[in-house]
Amino acid sequence: MTDTDVIIVGAGPSGLMLAGELRLAGVRSLVLERQSQPRDTPKASGIGGRILDLLRYRGLLDRFTEASSDPHPALRFPFGNLYLDFTELAESPMHALPIPQRAVERLLDEHASELGAEIRRGHRLIGLSQDDTEVTAEVEGPEGTYRVTARYLVGCDGGRSRVRELAGIEFPGTTYPEVNRLAQVTVPDSLRVLDNGDIDVPGLGTVHTGFTRTAGGVFAFAVMDGVLSMQTTEDESAEYDDDEPLTMDELAGSVRRVLGVELPLGDPIRLSRYTFKARQAERYRIGRIMVAGDAAHLFPATGTALNVGMLDTVNLAWKLGAEINGWAPAGLLDTYHDERHFAGARAMMQTRAQAALRRGTDEADEALRQVFQELLTDEPALHRMGHLVGHSDIRYPIPGADRHPLIGTFAPDLPLHTNEGLTSVAELMHAARPVFLDLAERPDLREVVLEWRDRVDLRTAKTDDRPADALLIRPDAHIAWATPIDQPGDTAAAELRAALSHWFGT
């Protein structure tokens, strides 16, 4: 017997999200984190798009909203050196929640621990092997080295993943020769802020809010409530340790190189530094070893990695649970790579587009930026870009997707009228279990589902303007099957039986 069901290497957001999701699936999980204490180095500053919906479907979003400094930020997001401005739309295709990564990790740690996950800090993976039945991890801990065995192991240990390296997973792609320095500082008395938000820089003159490109790089800023939020981008080939904090001297030197003058700076509130890579693992799974989050992909733009990584683990957890609990159909675990590599490629496409818009320096590049910004004033284009950047345009390549437009998509949060009162699809997904939702009083379909009643929850409800007679929803809230309204009983029952067998075993 193994020591645990799943070993998770890395206690960042992806690893901690996976630990909680595995516990919801009834799986024992052990998290190994090399750092002895939670990281305090500023990294990501928010979450957004589809992961907010998923947290709401798990009943967790309120925790994150309470920890945010600004639960309702302006609906304006950077894209390369341009902006996606959703403020004039009747309904925004994307939302975000400003919250420091350390707060995200704290909340996910609390959630996973409440569910019974074990988290060992100060324990570093130094060796790894697998056979047909288990994975063995060699670990260096505070009291020496030891071994721990599990049915599966998942590397959520970042862009320099030791798991990926030991498993022999290739990580092709590009490293961009640039360094970005991000800061929030108080506005000093010596810096004049104009009424329109521009700043008057001594020795230079007026610098407009937004992005300013110079021969030295790019300077971007905005002033709000006495805080100067700023970023510099410079072409550099230097390698920086992610755990080495940015200093005010380093920041001031970067601003001086980009703008050509000294910029008065107040007291630091947040300082961080990051480089950009565009890399994606060739395989997300080799045998009993998987990778997720930054260990599986690195994107050349901000606001993407954290969200995509957490979504990876939600897709993976229920499939691991099915394998460990003994009811997974053949090939289920392989769909983790198929679906999330597809989603990662979509994210890579839009972030590489941002890199192209950001890095071009000649007149043709500037013309491309102008044309692209003009396109972003059209409402259909804005909606399309919002869904792309928010990762809410993903439709997994699921069998039967040609028979109903909802198959493969994230389940809409329909308001539901039941005998017990008003509820919603989101509330049905709190337990992270498969759900069959009968929206049209179809006893013929409910009879089929009863054969899977030990692993699929059966719910009957009414909703206005129902999109289908019935929906089969996976634990990750994606629709595995849907039947058109008034589809004949024999056809619908046969398709439903095939979908249940395909996803939840015989």
Backbone torsions as a table, in degrees:
resi	resn	phi	psi	omega
1	MET	NA	138.3	-179.8
2	THR	-76.2	161.9	180.0
3	ASP	-70.4	-31.6	179.1
4	THR	-153.6	173.0	179.9
5	ASP	-82.2	-48.3	-177.0
6	VAL	-135.5	128.0	170.7
7	ILE	-94.3	131.1	176.1
8	ILE	-113.5	122.9	179.0
9	VAL	-99.8	111.7	-179.9
10	GLY	114.1	123.3	-179.9
11	ALA	-108.8	41.9	168.9
12	GLY	-84.3	-170.2	-178.4
13	PRO	-57.8	-41.1	-179.2
14	SER	-65.5	-47.0	-179.2
15	GLY	-63.3	-42.0	-179.3
16	LEU	-71.5	-37.0	175.7
17	MET	-62.8	-42.1	178.9
18	LEU	-63.0	-41.2	-179.7
19	ALA	-59.7	-43.6	178.8
20	GLY	-66.8	-44.1	-179.6
21	GLU	-64.1	-37.4	177.4
22	LEU	-64.8	-38.7	178.6
23	ARG	-65.9	-36.5	175.6
24	LEU	-62.8	-29.3	178.1
25	ALA	-85.0	4.4	179.2
26	GLY	77.1	28.1	-175.2
27	VAL	-112.0	137.0	174.6
28	ARG	-74.0	133.4	-179.7
29	SER	-134.1	143.1	178.0
30	LEU	-126.2	122.8	179.2
31	VAL	-101.5	127.2	175.8
32	LEU	-109.5	122.4	-178.9
33	GLU	-126.7	125.8	-176.2
34	ARG	-68.3	-31.6	179.1
35	GLN	-75.3	137.6	-177.8
36	SER	-77.0	-21.2	178.9
37	GLN	-132.5	154.3	176.1
38	PRO	-56.2	141.5	-177.8
39	ARG	-66.3	141.6	176.4
40	ASP	-113.0	-3.4	178.8
41	THR	-67.7	125.3	-179.4
42	PRO	-60.3	131.9	175.8
43	LYS	-129.1	-119.0	-179.6
44	ALA	-63.2	150.4	-176.4
45	SER	-117.6	10.7	179.0
46	GLY	-179.2	167.7	174.1
47	ILE	-126.0	156.0	-176.6
48	GLY	-166.7	169.1	177.9
49	GLY	75.0	-142.2	-172.3
50	ARG	-59.5	-31.9	-177.2
51	ILE	-64.2	-27.7	175.5
52	LEU	-65.2	-40.7	176.6
53	ASP	-62.6	-42.9	-177.9
54	LEU	-64.6	-41.6	177.6
55	LEU	-62.2	-37.5	176.9
56	ARG	-66.3	-39.4	178.7
57	TYR	-66.8	-20.7	175.8
58	ARG	-94.8	-1.2	-178.7
59	GLY	76.8	20.5	-175.0
60	LEU	-106.7	-11.3	-169.3
61	LEU	-62.9	-35.5	-179.1
62	ASP	-58.8	-37.9	178.4
63	ARG	-59.3	-43.5	-177.4
64	PHE	-72.5	-38.5	178.8
65	THR	-62.8	-41.0	179.4
66	GLU	-64.1	-27.9	-179.0
67	ALA	-88.4	-2.7	-177.6
68	SER	-86.4	143.5	177.1
69	SER	-78.0	-18.6	-176.7
70	ASP	-151.0	82.1	-174.8
71	PRO	-63.0	-17.7	-177.9
72	HIS	-129.7	69.7	-177.5
73	PRO	-71.8	163.9	175.2
74	ALA	-61.7	140.1	-175.4
75	LEU	-84.9	64.4	-178.0
76	ARG	-140.1	118.0	-170.8
77	PHE	-127.7	141.7	178.1
78	PRO	-70.4	145.7	173.7
79	PHE	-140.9	103.8	-169.3
80	GLY	63.1	-128.7	173.8
81	ASN	-102.3	21.0	178.7
82	LEU	-116.6	-173.3	-180.0
83	TYR	-134.1	142.9	167.3
84	LEU	-98.7	109.3	-174.5
85	ASP	-106.8	106.0	-178.4
86	PHE	-99.5	8.3	-171.3
87	THR	-65.9	-25.8	-177.4
88	GLU	-94.1	-2.1	-179.6
89	LEU	-81.2	146.5	178.2
90	ALA	-63.6	-36.3	177.9
91	GLU	-140.5	122.5	-177.3
92	SER	-75.8	139.1	176.3
93	PRO	-79.3	-5.7	-177.3
94	MET	-148.5	141.6	175.2
95	HIS	-129.4	157.9	179.0
96	ALA	-138.1	159.7	178.7
97	LEU	-130.5	107.0	176.5
98	PRO	-64.9	119.4	179.2
99	ILE	-161.0	128.6	-178.4
100	PRO	-62.9	148.8	-179.2
101	GLN	-59.2	-36.2	-179.7
102	ARG	-62.8	-32.3	176.7
103	ALA	-72.6	-37.7	175.7
104	VAL	-59.4	-46.9	-179.7
105	GLU	-63.5	-40.1	179.8
106	ARG	-62.0	-45.2	-178.3
107	LEU	-67.8	-39.5	178.1
108	LEU	-69.4	-35.2	175.1
109	ASP	-61.4	-47.1	179.8
110	GLU	-61.1	-43.3	-178.8
111	HIS	-64.0	-48.7	-179.6
112	ALA	-62.7	-40.2	179.7
113	SER	-66.9	-39.2	176.8
114	GLU	-59.3	-33.5	-178.8
115	LEU	-84.4	-7.5	175.4
116	GLY	105.3	11.6	176.4
117	ALA	-71.4	146.1	176.4
118	GLU	-100.3	128.5	-178.4
119	ILE	-122.7	118.6	179.5
120	ARG	-109.8	114.2	178.0
121	ARG	-97.4	147.4	-175.9
122	GLY	81.2	22.1	-179.9
123	HIS	-121.1	116.6	-171.7
124	ARG	-109.9	131.7	176.5
125	LEU	-72.7	127.7	179.4
126	ILE	-122.9	-12.8	179.8
127	GLY	-155.9	158.2	-173.5
128	LEU	-157.1	134.9	174.4
129	SER	-148.2	159.5	179.0
130	GLN	-146.2	156.0	171.7
131	ASP	-135.9	-160.9	-174.8
132	ASP	-71.8	-15.5	-173.8
133	THR	-120.6	-21.6	-175.4
134	GLU	-158.4	169.3	175.0
135	VAL	-116.6	138.8	176.1
136	THR	-117.1	125.3	178.1
137	ALA	-108.8	130.3	172.7
138	GLU	-95.7	126.6	-169.2
139	VAL	-127.0	139.9	172.9
140	GLU	-105.2	115.4	-178.7
141	GLY	-116.3	-178.7	-178.7
142	PRO	-58.7	-26.0	-177.5
143	GLU	-107.9	16.1	177.7
144	GLY	117.9	-170.8	-177.8
145	THR	-91.3	151.5	177.3
146	TYR	-156.1	171.8	178.6
147	ARG	-120.1	146.9	177.1
148	VAL	-138.7	139.5	-177.3
149	THR	-113.9	153.9	-179.6
150	ALA	-154.8	165.1	174.9
151	ARG	-69.8	-37.9	-178.0
152	TYR	-143.3	160.9	175.8
153	LEU	-136.9	138.2	-179.6
154	VAL	-124.2	124.7	176.4
155	GLY	-87.6	111.0	173.2
156	CYS	-117.9	40.3	-168.5
157	ASP	-106.0	31.4	165.4
158	GLY	86.3	-179.7	-174.7
159	GLY	-63.1	-26.3	177.0
160	ARG	-102.2	40.8	-171.4
161	SER	-51.6	122.9	173.2
162	ARG	-72.5	-34.0	177.7
163	VAL	-62.7	-48.0	179.9
164	ARG	-59.5	-41.4	-179.6
165	GLU	-65.0	-48.3	-177.6
166	LEU	-67.5	-30.7	179.8
167	ALA	-79.9	-12.6	179.2
168	GLY	76.7	31.4	179.3
169	ILE	-89.6	124.2	179.6
170	GLU	-70.1	148.7	-175.9
171	PHE	-133.5	65.0	-174.3
172	PRO	-73.6	159.6	177.1
173	GLY	150.1	-156.4	-171.8
174	THR	-127.5	140.5	169.0
175	THR	-108.3	121.9	-177.7
176	TYR	-83.1	135.9	-177.5
177	PRO	-80.9	63.1	179.6
178	GLU	-146.0	153.9	177.5
179	VAL	-126.6	132.3	178.9
180	ASN	-111.1	131.6	177.3
181	ARG	-119.2	124.3	-173.5
182	LEU	-117.2	136.3	-176.4
183	ALA	-150.6	152.3	165.8
184	GLN	-125.9	123.6	-179.9
185	VAL	-134.0	158.5	174.0
186	THR	-71.1	153.1	179.4
187	VAL	-83.8	117.3	-179.5
188	PRO	-75.1	160.8	179.7
189	ASP	-62.0	-27.6	-176.5
190	SER	-78.8	-5.5	179.1
191	LEU	-105.6	119.3	-177.6
192	ARG	-88.4	121.8	177.0
193	VAL	-101.7	123.1	-178.2
194	LEU	-79.6	165.8	-175.8
195	ASP	-60.7	-30.4	-178.5
196	ASN	-88.7	5.3	178.8
197	GLY	95.3	-9.3	174.8
198	ASP	-69.7	166.9	176.9
199	ILE	-123.9	149.3	177.4
200	ASP	-102.9	107.5	-175.1
201	VAL	-95.7	122.5	179.9
202	PRO	-55.4	131.4	179.1
203	GLY	83.5	-4.7	-178.4
204	LEU	-128.4	-41.7	-177.9
205	GLY	108.0	-153.8	-174.9
206	THR	-78.0	129.5	173.0
207	VAL	-115.3	124.5	-174.1
208	HIS	-80.4	145.8	176.6
209	THR	-59.5	149.8	-175.1
210	GLY	102.6	-144.5	-173.1
211	PHE	-103.3	132.0	174.5
212	THR	-121.7	120.6	-179.7
213	ARG	-99.0	131.1	176.9
214	THR	-129.0	178.5	176.9
215	ALA	-64.8	-23.0	-178.6
216	GLY	-89.4	-11.8	-178.2
217	GLY	147.7	-147.4	-179.3
218	VAL	-127.5	134.4	175.5
219	PHE	-119.5	130.0	179.1
220	ALA	-131.0	144.9	179.7
221	PHE	-158.7	164.3	169.5
222	ALA	-154.3	147.1	179.8
223	VAL	-116.9	130.6	178.3
224	MET	-150.7	127.7	175.4
225	ASP	53.6	42.5	176.6
226	GLY	77.4	10.3	-179.8
227	VAL	-117.2	129.4	175.6
228	LEU	-96.5	110.2	174.2
229	SER	-95.6	127.1	-171.8
230	MET	-145.2	159.7	177.7
231	GLN	-149.6	140.0	170.6
232	THR	-116.8	147.9	175.4
233	THR	-131.0	122.6	179.6
234	GLU	-130.9	145.8	172.1
235	ASP	-74.9	116.8	177.4
236	GLU	-144.6	150.6	175.5
237	SER	-107.4	5.8	-177.2
238	ALA	-69.0	146.7	174.9
239	GLU	-100.2	132.4	179.5
240	TYR	-117.9	142.9	173.2
241	ASP	-74.0	127.2	-177.8
242	ASP	-60.4	-26.6	-178.3
243	ASP	-89.6	-2.2	177.4
244	GLU	-87.1	114.1	-172.7
245	PRO	-70.7	150.0	172.3
246	LEU	-72.3	137.8	178.4
247	THR	-105.8	163.0	177.4
248	MET	-64.8	-35.9	178.2
249	ASP	-63.3	-43.2	179.1
250	GLU	-64.8	-41.2	178.9
251	LEU	-63.2	-48.0	-178.9
252	ALA	-61.2	-38.3	178.4
253	GLY	-65.2	-37.9	178.1
254	SER	-66.4	-43.5	178.3
255	VAL	-61.2	-41.3	-179.5
256	ARG	-63.5	-40.1	179.9
257	ARG	-68.8	-35.4	-177.2
258	VAL	-78.7	-47.7	-175.9
259	LEU	-88.4	-21.9	-179.4
260	GLY	86.4	-0.2	178.9
261	VAL	-141.0	168.7	175.0
262	GLU	-78.4	137.5	175.8
263	LEU	-109.9	121.1	177.0
264	PRO	-60.1	130.7	-178.5
265	LEU	-127.0	141.2	177.5
266	GLY	-89.3	-149.0	-177.7
267	ASP	-81.1	141.8	-178.1
268	PRO	-72.4	139.7	172.9
269	ILE	-110.5	-42.0	177.9
270	ARG	-148.9	134.3	178.0
271	LEU	-134.1	131.5	176.0
272	SER	-153.3	160.9	-178.0
273	ARG	-138.1	142.5	177.6
274	TYR	-153.8	154.6	174.5
275	THR	-114.6	167.7	-176.8
276	PHE	-116.1	132.4	174.2
277	LYS	-132.1	147.6	174.0
278	ALA	-119.4	93.5	-176.4
279	ARG	-139.1	142.7	177.3
280	GLN	-140.0	131.8	179.4
281	ALA	-60.5	139.0	178.7
282	GLU	-64.1	-37.0	176.8
283	ARG	-132.4	139.4	174.7
284	TYR	-90.3	-7.3	-179.5
285	ARG	-144.0	134.4	167.9
286	ILE	-132.1	105.6	-179.1
287	GLY	62.6	-118.9	-177.9
288	ARG	-98.3	10.6	-179.3
289	ILE	-114.9	132.4	179.1
290	MET	-129.9	160.2	174.0
291	VAL	-125.7	151.2	-179.9
292	ALA	-150.2	163.9	178.9
293	GLY	65.2	-144.6	-177.6
294	ASP	-62.4	-22.2	175.8
295	ALA	-68.0	-20.9	-179.7
296	ALA	-101.8	-23.8	-175.7
297	HIS	-162.5	144.4	172.5
298	LEU	-127.9	132.6	-173.7
299	PHE	-114.5	143.1	-176.8
300	PRO	-88.0	44.9	175.4
301	ALA	-162.4	154.0	179.5
302	THR	-80.0	165.8	173.7
303	GLY	78.0	15.3	-176.3
304	THR	-123.7	-49.6	-168.4
305	ALA	-57.8	-47.4	-176.5
306	LEU	-61.0	-44.9	-177.1
307	ASN	-67.5	-46.6	-178.6
308	VAL	-65.4	-39.3	-179.8
309	GLY	-63.1	-43.6	178.2
310	MET	-65.2	-36.3	177.7
311	LEU	-68.0	-33.4	173.2
312	ASP	-52.6	-49.3	-171.2
313	THR	-71.1	-30.8	176.8
314	VAL	-66.7	-38.0	176.6
315	ASN	-65.6	-39.5	-174.3
316	LEU	-77.2	-38.7	-167.7
317	ALA	-59.8	-47.6	-175.4
318	TRP	-69.4	-27.3	178.2
319	LYS	-72.6	-40.4	172.6
320	LEU	-62.4	-40.9	178.1
321	GLY	-59.9	-41.6	179.1
322	ALA	-62.9	-42.1	178.6
323	GLU	-63.3	-47.1	-175.2
324	ILE	-71.8	-33.0	179.9
325	ASN	-84.3	-3.4	168.2
326	GLY	89.2	12.5	-179.5
327	TRP	-120.9	10.7	-178.6
328	ALA	-70.9	133.6	173.1
329	PRO	-72.2	161.7	179.7
330	ALA	-58.9	134.0	175.2
331	GLY	86.4	-2.2	-177.0
332	LEU	-60.2	-44.3	-176.4
333	LEU	-67.4	-26.3	177.1
334	ASP	-67.3	-24.6	179.6
335	THR	-68.4	-17.1	174.2
336	TYR	-59.6	-50.7	177.5
337	HIS	-62.6	-47.5	-175.3
338	ASP	-56.1	-46.6	-174.1
339	GLU	-79.8	-45.1	-174.9
340	ARG	-80.9	-26.6	172.5
341	HIS	-67.0	-38.6	174.8
342	PHE	-60.4	-47.1	179.4
343	ALA	-65.3	-39.8	177.7
344	GLY	-63.1	-36.8	178.2
345	ALA	-65.8	-36.2	175.6
346	ARG	-63.4	-45.2	178.5
347	ALA	-64.4	-37.7	178.9
348	MET	-64.0	-39.7	-179.4
349	MET	-59.9	-50.2	-175.6
350	GLN	-72.7	-30.7	178.5
351	THR	-76.3	-31.9	173.3
352	ARG	-67.4	-35.5	174.5
353	ALA	-61.7	-39.7	176.2
354	GLN	-62.2	-41.6	178.8
355	ALA	-61.0	-41.0	179.4
356	ALA	-64.6	-42.8	178.2
357	LEU	-65.9	-33.8	-175.3
358	ARG	-78.9	-38.3	-167.4
359	ARG	-92.3	-20.5	-177.3
360	GLY	-63.8	140.0	-174.3
361	THR	-122.8	-9.8	-176.3
362	ASP	-93.2	-177.6	-175.3
363	GLU	-65.5	-34.6	178.7
364	ALA	-65.4	-38.9	177.6
365	ASP	-64.6	-40.7	179.3
366	GLU	-65.7	-38.3	177.4
367	ALA	-64.3	-39.7	177.8
368	LEU	-61.3	-42.4	178.4
369	ARG	-62.9	-40.7	-179.6
370	GLN	-65.3	-43.5	179.2
371	VAL	-64.1	-43.7	-178.5
372	PHE	-63.4	-41.9	179.6
373	GLN	-65.1	-36.3	176.0
374	GLU	-64.2	-40.8	178.2
375	LEU	-61.0	-32.3	-177.6
376	LEU	-76.1	2.5	171.3
377	THR	-89.9	-8.7	178.7
378	ASP	-87.1	131.0	-174.7
379	GLU	-60.3	-45.6	178.7
380	PRO	-59.6	-40.5	179.8
381	ALA	-65.8	-39.5	178.2
382	LEU	-62.6	-44.2	178.5
383	HIS	-61.6	-44.3	-179.0
384	ARG	-62.0	-44.0	-179.6
385	MET	-68.0	-37.5	178.5
386	GLY	-61.6	-43.2	178.2
387	HIS	-68.0	-36.4	179.3
388	LEU	-65.8	-49.8	-177.9
389	VAL	-69.2	-32.4	179.7
390	GLY	-83.9	1.3	178.2
391	HIS	62.5	24.7	179.7
392	SER	-101.3	8.7	176.6
393	ASP	-96.8	4.0	-175.2
394	ILE	-71.8	126.4	170.3
395	ARG	-126.1	106.0	-176.4
396	TYR	-62.9	145.4	178.6
397	PRO	-75.5	76.1	-174.7
398	ILE	-95.7	140.5	176.4
399	PRO	-55.1	134.4	179.9
400	GLY	90.6	1.8	-177.0
401	ALA	-62.8	-21.7	179.0
402	ASP	-74.9	-11.5	-175.8
403	ARG	-95.6	-14.9	176.4
404	HIS	-156.2	133.9	-175.0
405	PRO	-66.6	-16.0	-179.6
406	LEU	-84.0	-20.5	-176.3
407	ILE	-64.2	127.1	-178.4
408	GLY	94.6	-9.3	-178.2
409	THR	-97.6	168.2	175.8
410	PHE	-73.1	133.2	-175.4
411	ALA	-63.8	126.9	177.9
412	PRO	-67.2	148.2	-177.7
413	ASP	-83.8	75.8	-178.2
414	LEU	-71.6	137.8	169.4
415	PRO	-72.1	135.1	-172.1
416	LEU	-123.7	132.5	175.5
417	HIS	-103.4	118.8	-179.0
418	THR	-123.4	174.9	176.9
419	ASN	-64.6	-23.2	179.1
420	GLU	-90.2	-4.1	-179.7
421	GLY	122.3	-163.8	-176.4
422	LEU	-83.8	133.2	173.8
423	THR	-142.7	-162.8	-178.4
424	SER	-153.7	165.4	176.2
425	VAL	-59.8	-40.4	-179.7
426	ALA	-56.3	-43.2	-179.2
427	GLU	-67.8	-30.7	178.0
428	LEU	-67.4	-21.5	-174.3
429	MET	-95.5	3.3	-178.0
430	HIS	-57.5	-36.3	-175.3
431	ALA	-84.6	-3.2	178.5
432	ALA	59.0	41.7	176.2
433	ARG	-113.9	155.8	173.6
434	PRO	-62.2	144.4	-178.6
435	VAL	-131.5	129.2	167.4
436	PHE	-101.8	120.9	-175.1
437	LEU	-113.2	108.9	177.5
438	ASP	-88.5	114.5	-177.2
439	LEU	-105.4	3.2	-172.2
440	ALA	-141.0	23.5	178.9
441	GLU	54.1	63.6	-178.9
442	ARG	-109.6	84.0	179.5
443	PRO	-61.1	-28.8	178.3
444	ASP	-62.2	-36.8	179.5
445	LEU	-79.4	-37.2	178.8
446	ARG	-63.1	-35.1	178.8
447	GLU	-62.8	-37.3	176.8
448	VAL	-64.8	-44.5	-175.4
449	VAL	-66.1	-27.9	-179.0
450	LEU	-57.8	-24.9	177.2
451	GLU	-67.9	-20.2	179.4
452	TRP	-110.2	21.5	-170.5
453	ARG	-64.7	-18.3	178.3
454	ASP	-75.0	-15.5	-176.9
455	ARG	-133.2	-4.9	178.6
456	VAL	-127.7	125.9	177.2
457	ASP	-79.4	133.4	-179.1
458	LEU	-105.9	121.7	-179.0
459	ARG	-128.5	141.1	175.8
460	THR	-118.8	134.8	-177.1
461	ALA	-159.4	167.6	172.6
462	LYS	-114.6	148.6	174.3
463	THR	-147.3	149.4	177.4
464	ASP	-69.9	140.2	177.4
465	ASP	50.6	55.9	-177.0
466	ARG	-59.7	136.6	-178.3
467	PRO	-82.5	-12.7	-178.1
468	ALA	-162.3	164.6	174.7
469	ASP	-72.2	-33.3	-178.6
470	ALA	-156.2	152.0	178.9
471	LEU	-129.1	138.5	169.8
472	LEU	-109.5	113.7	-171.6
473	ILE	-110.8	126.8	177.5
474	ARG	-72.8	164.6	178.5
475	PRO	-59.8	-24.9	177.8
476	ASP	-85.4	11.7	175.1
477	ALA	72.3	15.2	173.1
478	HIS	-96.1	146.7	-173.5
479	ILE	-84.6	119.2	-179.5
480	ALA	-86.0	-25.3	-177.9
481	TRP	-162.3	147.6	174.8
482	ALA	-148.7	145.9	178.0
483	THR	-112.3	134.8	177.2
484	PRO	-58.5	157.6	179.1
485	ILE	-62.1	129.2	177.6
486	ASP	63.8	27.0	173.3
487	GLN	-65.3	137.9	-178.9
488	PRO	-53.6	144.6	-172.6
489	GLY	-59.9	-44.9	-177.1
490	ASP	-63.3	-43.0	-179.8
491	THR	-65.5	-47.2	-178.3
492	ALA	-63.3	-42.3	-178.8
493	ALA	-64.5	-40.8	179.2
494	ALA	-65.3	-42.6	178.9
495	GLU	-65.8	-40.7	179.7
496	LEU	-63.7	-44.0	179.3
497	ARG	-60.6	-40.8	179.2
498	ALA	-64.9	-41.0	179.9
499	ALA	-67.8	-41.9	178.0
500	LEU	-61.6	-42.2	179.3
501	SER	-66.2	-41.0	-177.9
502	HIS	-62.9	-41.2	-174.1
503	TRP	-99.4	-30.2	-171.4
504	PHE	-125.2	17.7	174.1
505	GLY	81.8	174.5	-178.0
506	THR	-96.3	NA	NA
